[in-house]
């Protein structure tokens, strides 16, 4: 009976997904018409389908959880020096204009008996960046997720982003970069730890 229910749930979920896809594509067709295009012309016939698939990927972070991505990759290690993973590429969508912003994320933490598998840090960045975001909140969410998962002595996150909503419209400044940071634990209270982290990021840029 339970397996039958599971199969029914799977069929229901598939039907819901197909309905969402259909409605999304119809919305894109309407947008094409509203901007003055012909959705039926050759180059645009498959555009609604392509856009729907692209946005499903761009916002795939909504379907992921920190716990599932970490998947038990926490290890007991006697190590109390700073761990840094820098130059993590990220891509996100500005929630104000649905335009991309992208750049680099730098993460550091000081362990407190546990360390996180190194590959998991970029995965955590991916979870939160693949959502509609503002850079300030994105930075804080990454820092808080690491703090809650690893319980380190401190976490530092710095993000450097270029925003197409500034580059393509509005002020149209092509070389402007937004820098945001979130400092928790010793990175907030200990200026030496914070300075060491920021210095190591700068050295990495200078290479």
PEPEBEL-V697114 format. One record per residue. N is the residue number from 1. RES is the residue in one letter. SS is DSSP state (hx for helix, st for strand, lp for the rest). OMEGA is omega in degrees with one decimal (999 if undefined). Layout:
# PEPEBEL-V697114
[[N,RES,SS,OMEGA] [N,RES,SS,OMEGA]]
This chain:
# PEPEBEL-V697114
[[1,X,lp,-179.4] [2,X,hx,-179.3] [3,X,hx,177.8] [4,X,hx,178.1] [5,X,hx,178.4] [6,X,hx,178.2] [7,X,hx,178.3] [8,X,hx,179.4] [9,X,hx,179.4] [10,X,hx,178.8] [11,X,hx,179.5] [12,X,hx,179.2] [13,X,hx,178.5] [14,X,hx,179.3] [15,X,hx,178.5] [16,X,hx,179.0] [17,X,hx,178.7] [18,X,hx,177.8] [19,X,hx,177.9] [20,X,hx,179.8] [21,X,hx,-179.8] [22,X,hx,-178.1] [23,X,hx,178.2] [24,X,hx,-178.4] [25,X,hx,176.2] [26,X,hx,178.3] [27,X,hx,178.5] [28,X,hx,175.9] [29,X,hx,179.7] [30,X,hx,177.9] [31,X,hx,177.9] [32,X,hx,178.3] [33,X,hx,-176.3] [34,X,hx,177.7] [35,X,lp,175.1] [36,X,lp,-179.5] [37,X,lp,175.2] [38,X,lp,-178.4] [39,X,lp,-178.1] [40,X,lp,-179.3] [41,X,lp,-169.1] [42,X,hx,-175.1] [43,X,hx,-176.1] [44,X,hx,-175.6] [45,X,lp,-177.2] [46,X,lp,-178.6] [47,X,hx,178.3] [48,X,hx,178.9] [49,X,hx,-179.6] [50,X,hx,-178.5] [51,X,hx,179.4] [52,X,hx,178.9] [53,X,hx,-179.9] [54,X,hx,-178.9] [55,X,hx,174.9] [56,X,hx,177.7] [57,X,hx,-178.7] [58,X,hx,-177.0] [59,X,lp,-176.3] [60,X,hx,179.0] [61,X,hx,178.7] [62,X,hx,-178.3] [63,X,hx,-178.0] [64,X,lp,177.2] [65,X,lp,179.0] [66,X,hx,-177.5] [67,X,hx,-179.0] [68,X,hx,-178.8] [69,X,hx,178.2] [70,X,hx,172.7] [71,X,lp,175.2] [72,X,lp,-176.5] [73,X,lp,174.0] [74,X,st,-172.5] [75,X,st,177.5] [76,X,st,-177.4] [77,X,lp,174.9] [78,X,lp,-177.6] [79,X,lp,-175.9] [80,X,lp,175.2] [81,X,lp,-177.3] [82,X,st,173.7] [83,X,st,-177.4] [84,X,st,169.2] [85,X,st,-175.1] [86,X,st,179.5] [87,X,st,173.9] [88,X,st,178.1] [89,X,st,174.5] [90,X,st,176.4] [91,X,st,-179.6] [92,X,st,177.6] [93,X,st,175.6] [94,X,st,-176.9] [95,X,lp,-178.5] [96,X,lp,-176.2] [97,X,lp,-175.4] [98,X,lp,175.5] [99,X,lp,-177.2] [100,X,st,159.6] [101,X,st,-169.5] [102,X,st,178.7] [103,X,st,-176.0] [104,X,st,177.9] [105,X,st,178.3] [106,X,st,-175.6] [107,X,st,174.4] [108,X,st,170.6] [109,X,st,177.7] [110,X,st,-174.3] [111,X,lp,176.3] [112,X,lp,-180.0] [113,X,lp,-179.8] [114,X,st,173.1] [115,X,st,-179.8] [116,X,st,176.3] [117,X,lp,-171.4] [118,X,hx,-178.6] [119,X,hx,-177.2] [120,X,hx,-179.0] [121,X,hx,173.5] [122,X,hx,178.7] [123,X,hx,177.1] [124,X,hx,176.2] [125,X,hx,-178.6] [126,X,hx,-179.1] [127,X,hx,-173.3] [128,X,hx,179.2] [129,X,hx,179.7] [130,X,lp,175.9] [131,X,lp,172.2] [132,X,st,-167.8] [133,X,st,156.6] [134,X,lp,-171.6] [135,X,hx,-178.7] [136,X,hx,179.8] [137,X,hx,178.8] [138,X,hx,-180.0] [139,X,hx,-179.0] [140,X,hx,-179.3] [141,X,hx,178.9] [142,X,hx,-179.4] [143,X,hx,-178.1] [144,X,hx,178.7] [145,X,hx,178.5] [146,X,hx,178.6] [147,X,hx,-177.8] [148,X,hx,-176.3] [149,X,hx,-172.1] [150,X,hx,-174.5] [151,X,lp,-179.7] [152,X,lp,176.1] [153,X,lp,177.7] [154,X,st,178.8] [155,X,st,172.8] [156,X,st,177.2] [157,X,st,174.4] [158,X,st,178.8] [159,X,st,177.7] [160,X,st,-173.3] [161,X,st,171.6] [162,X,st,-171.5] [163,X,st,-180.0] [164,X,hx,176.6] [165,X,hx,173.2] [166,X,hx,-174.4] [167,X,hx,-175.0] [168,X,lp,-175.7] [169,X,lp,175.7] [170,X,lp,-176.2] [171,X,lp,178.2] [172,X,lp,177.1] [173,X,lp,-169.4] [174,X,lp,-173.7] [175,X,lp,-179.2] [176,X,lp,179.8] [177,X,lp,177.0] [178,X,st,179.3] [179,X,st,178.2] [180,X,st,179.6] [181,X,st,172.7] [182,X,st,-177.8] [183,X,st,179.9] [184,X,st,176.3] [185,X,st,-175.1] [186,X,hx,178.9] [187,X,hx,175.9] [188,X,hx,-172.4] [189,X,hx,-175.9] [190,X,lp,-176.9] [191,X,hx,179.2] [192,X,hx,178.6] [193,X,hx,-180.0] [194,X,hx,-179.2] [195,X,hx,178.5] [196,X,hx,178.9] [197,X,hx,-177.6] [198,X,hx,177.8] [199,X,hx,-179.8] [200,X,hx,175.5] [201,X,hx,-178.7] [202,X,hx,178.5] [203,X,hx,178.1] [204,X,hx,178.7] [205,X,hx,-174.6] [206,X,hx,-177.3] [207,X,lp,999]]
